[in-house]
Amino acid sequence: MNQDFNALMQQRVFPALGLKNSFMQVPAVRRQDYAQGYTKDGVLASEAYGVRANAADMIRIVQANMHDAPHIPAAWQRAIDATHTAYFQTGPMTQDLIWEQYPYPIQLDALLQEGNAPKMIVDGMAITRIDPPQAPRADAWIKKRPARPMASVPTLRSCRRSMSAS
């Protein structure tokens, strides 16, 4: 592709996914609408900090990960699905490209005591390579651990099923 990461995200990925208020670098005229992370050396890098998006675009990202976003081109949906492929196992968690997966349903205590335990966040954990990699599953709790070892915000691919069951 031979392009800058930010340019690829802004010019190819966001438009393809229908994200109208997402940025890698927020334009000056929109900065008052977005929070920004900083380090002692300045603004966090895009590759580490990620996408800055409004609530509507974040919902669309969640919907795309749940196969519930309208008008996502098939090739882009396959690319999103590929990020749910599991490559490594440690404890109850499998590690995907950017996601952590847990068996669903999972008890909150188990998620907090195992998945977010200090040993999982800080200590070295034994891992097992999944060979061949595990295909994306519909019965998984998927979450993204933040770059800093703090509380995680879960993204639930199968929440539609659990919400419709209630």
Short mmCIF file of the C-alpha atoms (twelve columns), coordinates in Angstrom:
data_MODEL
# 
_entry.id   MODEL 
# 
loop_
_atom_site.group_PDB 
_atom_site.id 
_atom_site.type_symbol 
_atom_site.label_atom_id 
_atom_site.label_alt_id 
_atom_site.label_comp_id 
_atom_site.label_asym_id 
_atom_site.label_seq_id 
_atom_site.Cartn_x 
_atom_site.Cartn_y 
_atom_site.Cartn_z 
_atom_site.pdbx_PDB_model_num 
ATOM 1   C CA . MET A 1   0.000   0.000   0.000  1 
ATOM 2   C CA . ASN A 2   2.985   2.276   0.546  1 
ATOM 3   C CA . GLN A 3   0.940   4.911   2.380  1 
ATOM 4   C CA . ASP A 4   0.990   6.493   5.792  1 
ATOM 5   C CA . PHE A 5   -1.037  4.577   8.433  1 
ATOM 6   C CA . ASN A 6   -3.185  7.604   9.265  1 
ATOM 7   C CA . ALA A 7   -3.864  8.317   5.602  1 
ATOM 8   C CA . LEU A 8   -4.956  4.721   4.946  1 
ATOM 9   C CA . MET A 9   -7.307  4.755   7.919  1 
ATOM 10  C CA . GLN A 10  -8.782  8.150   7.046  1 
ATOM 11  C CA . GLN A 11  -9.025  7.688   3.271  1 
ATOM 12  C CA . ARG A 12  -9.846  3.973   2.919  1 
ATOM 13  C CA . VAL A 13  -10.977 2.302   6.140  1 
ATOM 14  C CA . PHE A 14  -13.296 4.924   7.651  1 
ATOM 15  C CA . PRO A 15  -15.222 5.637   4.411  1 
ATOM 16  C CA . ALA A 16  -15.593 1.915   3.635  1 
ATOM 17  C CA . LEU A 17  -17.096 1.312   7.080  1 
ATOM 18  C CA . GLY A 18  -19.348 4.385   6.907  1 
ATOM 19  C CA . LEU A 19  -17.575 6.161   9.771  1 
ATOM 20  C CA . LYS A 20  -18.264 9.854   9.294  1 
ATOM 21  C CA . ASN A 21  -16.968 11.241  12.592 1 
ATOM 22  C CA . SER A 22  -13.844 9.133   13.182 1 
ATOM 23  C CA . PHE A 23  -10.311 10.415  12.988 1 
ATOM 24  C CA . MET A 24  -6.745  9.304   13.535 1 
ATOM 25  C CA . GLN A 25  -5.756  12.933  13.948 1 
ATOM 26  C CA . VAL A 26  -8.674  15.131  14.856 1 
ATOM 27  C CA . PRO A 27  -8.881  18.280  12.706 1 
ATOM 28  C CA . ALA A 28  -8.315  21.490  14.659 1 
ATOM 29  C CA . VAL A 29  -11.913 22.640  14.083 1 
ATOM 30  C CA . ARG A 30  -13.224 19.418  15.710 1 
ATOM 31  C CA . ARG A 31  -10.780 19.091  18.654 1 
ATOM 32  C CA . GLN A 32  -13.225 20.514  21.177 1 
ATOM 33  C CA . ASP A 33  -15.498 17.512  20.448 1 
ATOM 34  C CA . TYR A 34  -12.897 14.811  21.206 1 
ATOM 35  C CA . ALA A 35  -10.855 13.647  24.186 1 
ATOM 36  C CA . GLN A 36  -7.123  13.117  23.653 1 
ATOM 37  C CA . GLY A 37  -4.571  10.974  25.454 1 
ATOM 38  C CA . TYR A 38  -1.188  12.368  26.416 1 
ATOM 39  C CA . THR A 39  2.105   11.074  27.723 1 
ATOM 40  C CA . LYS A 40  4.861   13.081  29.391 1 
ATOM 41  C CA . ASP A 41  6.303   13.503  25.872 1 
ATOM 42  C CA . GLY A 42  3.134   14.761  24.223 1 
ATOM 43  C CA . VAL A 43  0.141   13.391  22.351 1 
ATOM 44  C CA . LEU A 44  -0.133  9.599   22.094 1 
ATOM 45  C CA . ALA A 45  0.712   8.142   18.678 1 
ATOM 46  C CA . SER A 46  -2.166  7.068   16.423 1 
ATOM 47  C CA . GLU A 47  -0.972  3.463   16.168 1 
ATOM 48  C CA . ALA A 48  -1.046  3.149   19.972 1 
ATOM 49  C CA . TYR A 49  -3.945  5.421   20.852 1 
ATOM 50  C CA . GLY A 50  -6.184  4.410   17.981 1 
ATOM 51  C CA . VAL A 51  -9.318  5.834   16.526 1 
ATOM 52  C CA . ARG A 52  -11.033 8.904   17.890 1 
ATOM 53  C CA . ALA A 53  -14.738 8.517   17.186 1 
ATOM 54  C CA . ASN A 54  -18.055 9.910   18.287 1 
ATOM 55  C CA . ALA A 55  -20.716 7.694   19.879 1 
ATOM 56  C CA . ALA A 56  -22.549 7.011   16.591 1 
ATOM 57  C CA . ASP A 57  -19.364 5.787   14.887 1 
ATOM 58  C CA . MET A 58  -18.418 3.671   17.927 1 
ATOM 59  C CA . ILE A 59  -21.838 2.016   17.798 1 
ATOM 60  C CA . ARG A 60  -21.303 1.318   14.098 1 
ATOM 61  C CA . ILE A 61  -17.932 -0.307  14.872 1 
ATOM 62  C CA . VAL A 62  -19.609 -2.526  17.467 1 
ATOM 63  C CA . GLN A 63  -22.407 -3.331  15.007 1 
ATOM 64  C CA . ALA A 64  -19.884 -4.261  12.321 1 
ATOM 65  C CA . ASN A 65  -18.214 -6.642  14.768 1 
ATOM 66  C CA . MET A 66  -21.655 -8.161  15.469 1 
ATOM 67  C CA . HIS A 67  -22.645 -8.452  11.764 1 
ATOM 68  C CA . ASP A 68  -25.357 -5.892  12.395 1 
ATOM 69  C CA . ALA A 69  -24.115 -2.801  10.521 1 
ATOM 70  C CA . PRO A 70  -25.892 -2.058  7.251  1 
ATOM 71  C CA . HIS A 71  -23.971 -1.363  4.059  1 
ATOM 72  C CA . ILE A 72  -20.565 -2.806  5.010  1 
ATOM 73  C CA . PRO A 73  -18.940 -4.168  1.814  1 
ATOM 74  C CA . ALA A 74  -18.469 -7.955  1.998  1 
ATOM 75  C CA . ALA A 75  -14.665 -7.771  1.712  1 
ATOM 76  C CA . TRP A 76  -14.514 -5.325  4.626  1 
ATOM 77  C CA . GLN A 77  -16.830 -7.517  6.723  1 
ATOM 78  C CA . ARG A 78  -14.527 -10.488 6.064  1 
ATOM 79  C CA . ALA A 79  -11.561 -8.369  7.193  1 
ATOM 80  C CA . ILE A 80  -13.382 -7.459  10.419 1 
ATOM 81  C CA . ASP A 81  -14.269 -11.112 10.980 1 
ATOM 82  C CA . ALA A 82  -10.632 -12.109 10.465 1 
ATOM 83  C CA . THR A 83  -9.688  -9.993  13.500 1 
ATOM 84  C CA . HIS A 84  -11.734 -12.500 15.562 1 
ATOM 85  C CA . THR A 85  -9.492  -15.442 14.628 1 
ATOM 86  C CA . ALA A 86  -7.838  -16.876 17.758 1 
ATOM 87  C CA . TYR A 87  -4.084  -17.548 17.668 1 
ATOM 88  C CA . PHE A 88  -3.064  -18.131 21.294 1 
ATOM 89  C CA . GLN A 89  -4.653  -19.516 24.463 1 
ATOM 90  C CA . THR A 90  -3.877  -18.573 28.061 1 
ATOM 91  C CA . GLY A 91  -6.234  -19.596 30.832 1 
ATOM 92  C CA . PRO A 92  -9.813  -19.043 29.678 1 
ATOM 93  C CA . MET A 93  -8.783  -16.395 27.147 1 
ATOM 94  C CA . THR A 94  -7.831  -16.706 23.511 1 
ATOM 95  C CA . GLN A 95  -5.874  -13.898 21.856 1 
ATOM 96  C CA . ASP A 96  -7.037  -12.705 18.464 1 
ATOM 97  C CA . LEU A 97  -5.358  -10.071 16.317 1 
ATOM 98  C CA . ILE A 98  -6.589  -7.210  18.487 1 
ATOM 99  C CA . TRP A 99  -9.254  -8.834  20.661 1 
ATOM 100 C CA . GLU A 100 -9.376  -11.098 23.670 1 
ATOM 101 C CA . GLN A 101 -12.042 -13.802 23.558 1 
ATOM 102 C CA . TYR A 102 -13.654 -15.639 26.448 1 
ATOM 103 C CA . PRO A 103 -16.184 -18.468 26.332 1 
ATOM 104 C CA . TYR A 104 -19.723 -17.109 26.330 1 
ATOM 105 C CA . PRO A 105 -21.565 -17.008 28.597 1 
ATOM 106 C CA . ILE A 106 -18.977 -16.047 31.199 1 
ATOM 107 C CA . GLN A 107 -19.591 -15.015 34.775 1 
ATOM 108 C CA . LEU A 108 -18.505 -11.473 35.605 1 
ATOM 109 C CA . ASP A 109 -16.445 -12.709 38.573 1 
ATOM 110 C CA . ALA A 110 -14.512 -15.071 36.300 1 
ATOM 111 C CA . LEU A 111 -13.843 -12.293 33.799 1 
ATOM 112 C CA . LEU A 112 -12.670 -9.906  36.500 1 
ATOM 113 C CA . GLN A 113 -10.682 -12.442 38.535 1 
ATOM 114 C CA . GLU A 114 -9.037  -14.213 35.612 1 
ATOM 115 C CA . GLY A 115 -9.111  -11.981 32.554 1 
ATOM 116 C CA . ASN A 116 -8.372  -8.723  34.340 1 
ATOM 117 C CA . ALA A 117 -6.330  -10.121 37.220 1 
ATOM 118 C CA . PRO A 118 -2.939  -8.511  37.892 1 
ATOM 119 C CA . LYS A 119 -1.204  -11.738 36.845 1 
ATOM 120 C CA . MET A 120 -2.904  -11.533 33.439 1 
ATOM 121 C CA . ILE A 121 -2.152  -7.841  32.997 1 
ATOM 122 C CA . VAL A 122 1.359   -7.493  34.432 1 
ATOM 123 C CA . ASP A 123 2.984   -10.896 34.883 1 
ATOM 124 C CA . GLY A 124 4.200   -13.159 32.123 1 
ATOM 125 C CA . MET A 125 1.593   -15.813 31.345 1 
ATOM 126 C CA . ALA A 126 2.163   -19.190 29.733 1 
ATOM 127 C CA . ILE A 127 0.539   -19.337 26.324 1 
ATOM 128 C CA . THR A 128 -0.253  -22.098 23.901 1 
ATOM 129 C CA . ARG A 129 -0.286  -21.520 20.156 1 
ATOM 130 C CA . ILE A 130 -3.571  -22.545 18.539 1 
ATOM 131 C CA . ASP A 131 -2.578  -24.466 15.421 1 
ATOM 132 C CA . PRO A 132 -4.401  -24.150 13.152 1 
ATOM 133 C CA . PRO A 133 -5.822  -20.847 14.365 1 
ATOM 134 C CA . GLN A 134 -9.385  -21.024 15.667 1 
ATOM 135 C CA . ALA A 135 -11.986 -19.605 13.302 1 
ATOM 136 C CA . PRO A 136 -14.178 -16.766 14.588 1 
ATOM 137 C CA . ARG A 137 -16.900 -17.992 16.941 1 
ATOM 138 C CA . ALA A 138 -20.394 -16.650 17.556 1 
ATOM 139 C CA . ASP A 139 -20.385 -17.864 21.176 1 
ATOM 140 C CA . ALA A 140 -17.602 -15.653 22.490 1 
ATOM 141 C CA . TRP A 141 -17.290 -12.605 24.736 1 
ATOM 142 C CA . ILE A 142 -14.907 -10.319 22.877 1 
ATOM 143 C CA . LYS A 143 -13.156 -7.407  24.503 1 
ATOM 144 C CA . LYS A 144 -10.249 -5.120  23.902 1 
ATOM 145 C CA . ARG A 145 -7.746  -4.546  26.660 1 
ATOM 146 C CA . PRO A 146 -6.638  -0.933  26.756 1 
ATOM 147 C CA . ALA A 147 -2.989  -0.084  26.223 1 
ATOM 148 C CA . ARG A 148 -2.668  0.768   29.913 1 
ATOM 149 C CA . PRO A 149 -3.447  -1.967  32.451 1 
ATOM 150 C CA . MET A 150 -6.735  -0.567  33.642 1 
ATOM 151 C CA . ALA A 151 -10.331 -1.712  33.511 1 
ATOM 152 C CA . SER A 152 -11.349 -3.054  30.102 1 
ATOM 153 C CA . VAL A 153 -14.408 -2.042  28.157 1 
ATOM 154 C CA . PRO A 154 -15.988 -5.171  26.701 1 
ATOM 155 C CA . THR A 155 -17.425 -5.500  23.234 1 
ATOM 156 C CA . LEU A 156 -19.912 -8.316  22.996 1 
ATOM 157 C CA . ARG A 157 -20.441 -9.916  19.608 1 
ATOM 158 C CA . SER A 158 -23.153 -12.217 20.897 1 
ATOM 159 C CA . CYS A 159 -25.033 -9.694  23.042 1 
ATOM 160 C CA . ARG A 160 -27.836 -9.524  20.470 1 
ATOM 161 C CA . ARG A 161 -28.606 -13.155 21.263 1 
ATOM 162 C CA . SER A 162 -28.555 -12.589 25.037 1 
ATOM 163 C CA . MET A 163 -30.601 -9.388  24.764 1 
ATOM 164 C CA . SER A 164 -33.242 -11.088 22.632 1 
ATOM 165 C CA . ALA A 165 -33.428 -13.954 25.146 1 
ATOM 166 C CA . SER A 166 -34.435 -11.574 27.947 1 
# 
